[in-house]
Amino acid sequence: MAQTVRRKEYPIAMRLPEADVAMIDRAAALCGRSRTDFVREAAVRAAEDVLMENRPIRMSPEGFAAFMDVLGGPAAPVSEMVQLAMRPAPWEVGYEPKR
């Protein structure tokens, strides 16, 4: 008896304006990928972002209290950030355009 194989890929059809398809094609070509692969990756990445943004974080009441204590405590300076904040802004430094 023949065994039925379950399909693991599902087609998705979309109607897009010509300008959108042209932009997708240009971007896919720059990445050296097919339109299908480019669109699939972009859609999966967008879906992952939405899911991660809406994922509930669960913790015990004790864990939450400890988390809030850390958030409410004093911030420790990050030396790289302090050095960056102390540097003059690019517009404050004498800028000479190349001639």
URCOR-V467302 format. One record per helix or strand of 3 or more residues. SS is the DSSP state (a for helix, b for strand). FROM is the first residue (numbers start at 1). TO is the last residue. Records with the same first field share a line. If there is no record, write none. Layout:
BEGIN
SS->FROM-TO + FROM-TO
END
This chain:
BEGIN
a->18-31 + 35-53 + 61-72 + 79-86 + 90-92
END
